[in-house]
Amino acid sequence: MIELVFQRDHDRWFSFQSKGHSGYKKSGEDIVCAAISAIMQTAILGIKAFDKEISKYIIEDGFLEWNLALNSEIEFDTRIQSIVTAAILGCLSIAVQYPEFVSVKINGLLGWKNCKNYELQDLNQLIELLN
């Protein structure tokens, strides 16, 4: 199972992590793992476009992590926050379709309840909470 954790504090995303493999299919044929990996790596590429030296990230087989440096000028950059939000929505959409292979946990978002299986209406609730 892929376990995703997104961290929010003071109205901004500051960290996300993905670990594990989905186990949906064997390596090279696993569309679930490929989808999550593409979303998460694209988020890091997008963040790097606006934040070349502040963020720290790690990408390894079965593991990806990004952390925003605190007290930086870019800390509340809406472009970076939008990229992370889009990644969360994309990953949550995959988790709705493949709940036995993807787990999403969102910490620090007031009104959000973490659960094992999300449904399509949870995407709309997440959008409302973020607005």
C-alpha positions as CSV (number, residue, x, y, z in Angstrom):
1,M,0.0,0.0,0.0
2,I,1.1,3.5,-0.7
3,E,0.8,5.8,2.3
4,L,0.6,9.5,1.7
5,V,0.9,12.1,4.4
6,F,0.4,15.9,3.8
7,Q,1.1,18.4,6.6
8,R,-0.4,21.8,7.0
9,D,0.2,24.5,9.6
10,H,-0.7,28.2,9.7
11,D,-2.7,28.1,6.5
12,R,0.1,26.6,4.4
13,W,1.3,23.2,3.3
14,F,4.8,22.6,4.6
15,S,5.5,18.9,4.0
16,F,4.4,15.8,2.2
17,Q,5.6,12.2,2.1
18,S,4.8,9.1,0.0
19,K,6.1,5.7,1.0
20,G,5.5,2.2,-0.2
21,H,4.3,0.5,-3.3
22,S,0.7,-0.1,-4.1
23,G,0.9,-3.8,-4.9
24,Y,-1.8,-3.4,-7.5
25,K,0.3,-5.1,-10.2
26,K,3.9,-6.1,-10.6
27,S,6.6,-3.4,-11.2
28,G,6.3,-1.8,-14.6
29,E,2.6,-2.6,-14.9
30,D,1.3,-0.9,-11.8
31,I,-0.9,2.0,-12.9
32,V,-1.7,3.0,-9.3
33,C,1.9,3.3,-8.3
34,A,2.7,5.1,-11.6
35,A,-0.2,7.6,-11.1
36,I,0.8,8.5,-7.5
37,S,4.5,8.7,-8.5
38,A,3.7,11.0,-11.4
39,I,1.6,13.3,-9.3
40,M,4.1,13.6,-6.5
41,Q,7.2,14.0,-8.7
42,T,5.4,16.6,-10.8
43,A,4.5,18.5,-7.6
44,I,8.2,18.6,-6.7
45,L,9.2,19.7,-10.2
46,G,6.6,22.5,-10.0
47,I,7.8,23.6,-6.6
48,K,11.4,23.6,-7.8
49,A,10.4,26.0,-10.6
50,F,9.5,28.7,-8.0
51,D,11.7,27.6,-5.1
52,K,15.1,26.6,-6.3
53,E,17.0,26.6,-3.0
54,I,14.6,26.7,0.0
55,S,12.7,23.3,-0.1
56,K,14.3,20.0,0.7
57,Y,13.2,16.8,-1.0
58,I,14.2,13.2,-1.3
59,I,13.1,10.8,-4.1
60,E,14.0,7.1,-3.8
61,D,12.4,3.9,-4.8
62,G,9.2,3.6,-2.9
63,F,9.8,6.9,-1.0
64,L,9.4,10.6,-1.7
65,E,9.5,13.5,0.8
66,W,9.3,17.3,0.5
67,N,9.7,19.9,3.2
68,L,9.4,23.6,3.0
69,A,12.0,25.6,5.0
70,L,10.2,27.5,7.7
71,N,10.6,31.3,8.0
72,S,11.5,31.7,4.3
73,E,10.2,34.4,2.0
74,I,8.6,31.7,-0.2
75,E,6.8,30.1,2.8
76,F,3.4,31.4,1.9
77,D,3.9,31.6,-1.9
78,T,0.4,30.9,-3.4
79,R,1.9,29.1,-6.4
80,I,3.6,26.5,-4.2
81,Q,0.5,26.1,-2.0
82,S,-1.6,25.6,-5.2
83,I,0.8,23.0,-6.5
84,V,0.6,21.0,-3.2
85,T,-3.2,21.4,-3.1
86,A,-3.5,20.0,-6.7
87,A,-1.2,17.1,-5.7
88,I,-3.5,16.3,-2.8
89,L,-6.6,16.4,-4.9
90,G,-5.0,14.2,-7.5
91,C,-3.8,11.6,-4.9
92,L,-7.1,11.7,-3.1
93,S,-8.9,11.0,-6.5
94,I,-6.7,7.9,-7.0
95,A,-7.3,6.8,-3.4
96,V,-11.1,7.1,-4.0
97,Q,-10.7,4.7,-7.0
98,Y,-8.2,2.3,-5.4
99,P,-8.8,2.5,-1.6
100,E,-7.1,-0.8,-0.9
101,F,-3.9,0.4,-2.5
102,V,-3.6,4.0,-1.5
103,S,-3.9,5.7,1.9
104,V,-4.1,9.5,2.2
105,K,-3.7,11.3,5.5
106,I,-4.0,15.1,5.8
107,N,-2.8,16.6,9.0
108,G,-3.5,20.2,10.2
109,L,-6.5,21.0,8.1
110,L,-9.3,22.1,10.4
111,G,-12.6,20.2,9.7
112,W,-10.9,17.3,7.8
113,K,-11.4,13.8,9.1
114,N,-8.8,11.2,8.1
115,C,-10.4,7.8,7.3
116,K,-9.5,4.6,5.6
117,N,-11.7,4.9,2.5
118,Y,-12.6,8.2,0.9
119,E,-15.5,8.8,-1.4
120,L,-16.0,11.2,-4.3
121,Q,-17.9,13.7,-2.1
122,D,-14.7,14.0,0.1
123,L,-12.9,15.7,-2.8
124,N,-15.6,18.4,-2.8
125,Q,-15.4,18.7,1.0
126,L,-11.6,19.1,0.8
127,I,-12.0,21.9,-1.8
128,E,-14.5,23.7,0.4
129,L,-12.2,23.4,3.4
130,L,-9.4,24.9,1.5
131,N,-11.4,27.9,0.2
